[in-house]
Amino acid sequence: MSPKKIKAFFFEEWLFCLSLLIFVLSVLLTSRWPRYSLDEFEVLFILFVLFVVISGLRKYRIIEAIAVAMERGSHIGFKLVVSTFLLSTFITNDVSLIAMVPVTLAMRLELSQKLWLISLETIAANAAAFLPHSTPQNLFIYIHYDLTPQEFITAIAPFCFALFSFALAPIPFLRVRASLDELHLPKIRRKGWVYLGFFLLAVAVIFDLFPLYTLILIPLYALVMDKDAFMRVDYYLLAVFFFFFGISDNLSFTLRLYFEHPVHVFLDAVGLSQIISNVPAAIVLADFTKDWRALLWGVSVGGYGVLWGSLASLISYRLLAKAYPTAKWRYLLLFSLLNFAALFLGIALFYLIFDKI
């Protein structure tokens, strides 16, 4: 590989290279290979399957058909952001963004509007922490502290409503309009419906209606019947998730922390989320505190700020970067401005109302 190609690779896959470097350093500094839990491998497998499904849905124009359907009528921006929030609430923020960002990219909108909408969709997805299974860190905290649904929802509801409102606020000013050309639903090939069925199967597995191993049918089908969809999976992003899980385990191995006050728990959770993202931060810190409310708020608020504060945000970035490589830095700038504003709003909200929860 020529130096020019190597430079282009580092520029294109900077997130993969950075996470690999931190992973290797964590292994060298701790002199140990990280231990991965079964839950972490399940997350990686589900993400892989969903990437295969979305690749097929895009190839056979299902995504385009959904985009055309959502372009009809008015309030396009509201429909996209609200749909993302509701999907995230019930089928997790990762899955929601994997489904909704390609729909937004397929719409006939101005590029600047797409950048805004995808940023707001990502903020809404990370705000959708209402139910115990809405995000991976929610589920971990809910199980680890043996909580009831009522006490969990009561604790996090103010955060969800405030940050969702923040995501909706700019939409009236964007004046989102689709192309004035007549909209025609694309002709969908038979395999497109197969992948739509696969997506519904994946959602059913997430809801524990079917065992996890049934999802193996999806990549096997793509590998044998549709290799193009299989090869278009973003394997670099999957590797980034793998590295972050490993980094969090090595960090947990070296940390010995003690928390005496909810504010300390909250601020440490926010800060650690900015380094290793909020899911690993929840796993690392849970063993050092009994104050689950402060931890829940900390990793929820900590999902904002830097791009990798929430691993779900990486999904939006990667999908946008692949569709519009020349616009990825514009997106990063816009998304970072909005995301840090959401971070500061979350911190202010914690200080204002946490004692009242």
C-alpha positions, 0 to 999 in steps of 0.5 A: 500500500502506497503512503498516499493510500495509507494516509487516505486510510487514516484520514477516512478511518480515523475513529477506527485507528484511534480506538485501535491505538487506545485498545493496544495501549490499554493492553500493554499498560495492564499486561492483560487481554480484556475479558469480554462478557457474553452480553457484549458479544451479543451486542456485537452480533445483533449490530452485525445482523442489523447492518446486514439487514439495512444493507439489504433494505437499501440495496432493494429500495425498501429504505427509499420507499420509506423515505418517499412515504415520509416525504409526503405531507408536511412536518417532515422534520417532526416525523423523523425526530419523533419516530426516532425517539419512539423507536429508540424507546422501544427497540433501543437507540442503536437499532433506531438510528440504524433504521432512521438515518438511512431513511433521512439520507434517502430523502430528497432534501438539501444536504444542510437539512440532512446534517441538521436532522441526523444530528437532532435524530441522534440527540433524540435517540440518546434522550430516549432512555425512558424504559429499562431496555431503551439503551444498553446502559439502562438495561445494565443498571436496571439489572445490576441494581435490581430495580423496579420499572416504576422507580427507574422510570420516575428517576430518568423521566425528567432527563428524557423529556428535557433532552427530547424537547431540546431535539425538537426545538430547532425543527420549526426554524429548519423549514424542511421541504422535500423536492417539489417533483412528483413522488413515486414509490420505487418498485421493490424487488422480492428480496427487499421484502425478505430483508424487511421480514429479517428486520422484524425478526431482529426486533422480535429477538430484541424483545425476547420473542425468539432466541438469539440464535435464530438471527444466524439465519440472516447473515447466512442468507446474505452470505449465500444468496446476496454476497454484495449486501454481506460485504457492504457491512461497516466492519470498521464500526463493529471493530470500534465497538469491540475495542471500546468494550475491551478498553472499558474492561482494562480500565475497570481492572485498574480503577479503584474508586470510592464515591461518597456523594451523588454529585461525585458519582454523576460527574465521574460518570459524565467524565468517564463517558467522554473517554470510553462512552456511556455503556462501558462507563456504566459497567466500570462505575457500577461496582464502586457506587450504590447510588444508581440514580446518580449513575443513571443520570451521569451515563445518560447525560454523558452520552452527549458531548464528544461523538463517542460519548454514546456509541449509538452516535457513531452509527449516525456519523458512519452512515452519514460519512459513507453517504457524503464523505465530503460533508462528514467534517461539517456534520461533526462540527454541527453535531458537536455544537448541538451535542455539547449544548445538550451535555451542558443542559443535562448537567444543569438539569441534574443540579436543578432537579436531582434532589427532587427525584 
